[in-house]
């Protein structure tokens, strides 16, 4: 089923419908500040398995989550002071932060860490807030295909029958993807992907001297 929505003024009954499906272990397609996402309850192993199946995603490729606030982050991740600084400056927004995970996060989602962001999309945040749990956040397409910025893009690789509900907010702006930063790797933090938020902004926020920046961008230089 496809439901048209206004992401600026999401209706309570629409949010309630999404939460009901997620609580039952269902899968939804929803708009974010970057592209359309595929999501489920971030604690439900069976639902997460289904997302891997829908995307034809290798099981060794972890998935990230969307959280609601700092309290929810501290429920699922081991907080670090530098990460907290970035959260306070750039969240809500397109910055995915990876920290060592807590036991609430199932290993299928990520074995040793958890990557998360607080979205600045009010529709998504309402869903997470009302669910009271993180939701999985991954692009709504088969692995290896282009990012979906419209429901037509989504339906090029995923069928309606594979998911429980699709929320159509119309064509999304083709914004840069989220920047990803990892606080678990050696020479922490490491920029895994430079996206909407520049590495320069992050390093300056953390007061890392410019002569050391390359040590924190080892993967982006490969």
C-alpha positions in Angstrom: 0.0 0.0 0.0 1.2 3.5 -0.9 0.1 6.5 1.3 0.8 10.1 0.2 2.0 12.3 3.0 3.0 15.9 3.7 6.4 15.7 5.5 6.0 19.2 6.8 2.7 18.5 8.5 2.5 14.7 9.2 -0.9 13.5 10.3 -1.1 11.7 13.7 -3.1 8.8 12.1 -0.4 8.3 9.5 2.4 8.2 12.2 0.2 5.8 14.3 -0.2 3.5 11.3 3.6 3.4 10.7 4.2 2.7 14.4 1.6 -0.1 14.4 3.3 -1.8 11.5 6.8 -1.5 13.0 5.6 -2.9 16.3 4.3 -6.0 14.5 7.7 -6.5 12.8 6.7 -4.9 9.5 8.8 -3.0 6.9 8.1 0.6 5.7 9.5 2.8 3.0 9.8 6.4 4.2 11.3 9.8 3.1 14.5 11.1 4.8 16.6 14.3 4.4 18.7 12.4 1.8 16.8 9.7 -0.1 13.9 7.3 0.5 14.7 4.8 3.3 13.7 1.2 4.1 13.1 0.7 7.8 12.0 -1.6 10.6 12.2 -1.9 14.4 15.9 -1.7 15.1 15.6 -4.4 17.8 13.6 -6.9 15.8 16.0 -9.6 14.4 13.4 -11.1 12.0 12.4 -7.8 10.5 16.1 -6.9 10.0 16.7 -10.2 8.3 13.8 -9.3 5.9 15.4 -6.0 5.0 18.7 -7.8 4.1 16.6 -10.1 2.0 14.7 -7.3 0.3 17.9 -5.5 -0.5 19.9 -8.6 -1.5 22.5 -7.1 0.9 25.5 -9.3 2.0 25.1 -10.1 5.8 28.6 -8.7 6.5 27.5 -5.2 5.5 26.0 -3.5 8.7 23.0 -1.3 8.7 22.5 2.1 10.5 19.7 3.4 12.6 17.7 6.6 13.2 17.3 7.6 16.8 15.3 10.3 18.5 17.5 12.0 21.1 20.7 11.7 23.2 18.9 9.5 25.7 18.1 6.9 23.0 21.7 7.1 21.7 23.0 6.3 25.2 20.7 3.3 25.5 22.2 1.7 22.4 25.8 3.1 22.2 28.8 3.7 24.5 29.1 7.5 24.4 32.4 9.4 23.8 32.9 13.0 24.5 33.9 14.0 21.0 30.9 12.1 19.6 28.7 14.1 21.9 30.2 17.3 20.7 29.3 16.4 17.1 25.8 15.3 18.1 25.1 18.6 19.8 26.4 20.6 16.7 25.2 18.5 13.7 22.1 16.6 14.9 19.5 16.5 13.7 21.1 16.2 10.3 23.0 14.1 7.8 25.8 12.9 10.0 26.0 9.2 10.8 28.2 8.4 13.9 29.5 5.0 14.7 30.2 4.1 18.4 30.8 0.8 20.2 27.4 -0.8 20.7 25.5 -1.9 23.7 23.8 -5.3 24.0 20.4 -4.0 23.0 21.6 -3.9 19.4 21.3 -7.3 17.8 24.5 -8.6 16.2 22.7 -9.0 12.8 22.5 -5.2 12.7 26.1 -4.7 13.6 28.5 -7.0 15.5 30.6 -4.6 17.5 29.4 -1.0 16.9 26.3 0.9 15.9 26.0 3.7 13.4 23.2 6.2 14.0 21.8 9.7 13.3 19.0 11.9 14.4 17.2 12.9 11.2 16.0 16.4 10.5 13.0 14.9 8.7 10.1 15.6 11.0 8.0 12.7 9.6 10.7 10.1 10.4 11.5 11.6 13.8 7.8 11.4 14.7 7.8 7.7 13.9 10.9 7.1 16.0 9.6 9.2 18.9 6.2 7.4 19.0 7.8 3.9 18.6 10.2 4.7 21.4 12.9 2.6 19.7 15.4 3.2 16.9 14.4 2.3 13.4 16.7 0.8 10.7 17.8 3.3 8.1 19.0 2.1 4.7 18.3 3.2 1.2 15.1 1.8 -0.3 16.7 0.0 -3.2 18.5 -3.3 -4.0 22.2 -3.2 -3.1 24.3 -1.6 -5.8 21.5 0.4 -7.5 21.1 4.2 -7.5 19.7 6.0 -4.4 15.9 6.5 -4.7 14.7 10.0 -4.6 11.1 9.2 -5.6 8.7 6.3 -5.2 9.2 5.4 -8.9 12.9 5.0 -8.1 12.1 2.7 -5.2 9.8 0.6 -7.3 12.5 0.1 -9.9 14.1 -2.5 -7.6 11.7 -3.2 -4.8 8.1 -4.3 -5.2 5.1 -3.1 -3.2 4.5 -6.7 -2.0 7.9 -6.9 -0.4 7.1 -4.2 2.1 4.1 -3.4 4.4 3.6 0.3 3.7 5.1 3.0 1.5 5.0 6.6 2.4 5.1 8.9 -0.7 6.2 12.4 0.0 6.8 13.1 -3.7 10.2 13.7 -5.3 12.9 14.5 -2.8 15.7 17.0 -3.3 18.9 15.2 -4.4 21.0 16.2 -1.5 24.4 14.8 -0.7 24.4 11.6 1.3 25.1 11.6 5.0 28.7 11.9 6.2 29.8 8.9 8.1 32.3 9.1 11.0 33.6 6.1 13.0 34.9 6.3 16.6 35.7 2.6 17.0 38.5 2.3 14.4 42.2 3.0 15.0 43.2 6.6 14.7 39.7 7.5 15.9 37.7 9.2 14.7 37.8 8.1 11.0 35.8 9.7 8.3 34.3 6.7 6.4 32.4 8.8 3.8 32.5 12.6 3.3 29.0 13.7 2.4 26.7 16.7 3.3 28.9 17.7 6.2 32.5 18.3 5.2 35.5 16.7 7.0 36.8 20.2 7.5 33.7 21.1 9.5 34.1 18.0 11.7 37.8 18.4 12.3 37.4 22.1 13.2 34.5 21.3 15.6 36.7 18.7 17.3 39.7 21.1 17.3 41.9 18.6 15.4 44.9 20.4 14.0 45.1 20.5 10.2 48.4 18.6 10.0 46.6 15.6 11.5 43.6 15.5 9.2 44.9 12.9 6.8 45.3 10.4 9.7 41.5 10.6 10.2 40.7 10.1 6.5 42.5 6.9 5.8 39.6 5.2 4.1 38.6 8.1 2.0 42.2 8.3 0.6 42.2 4.7 -0.7 
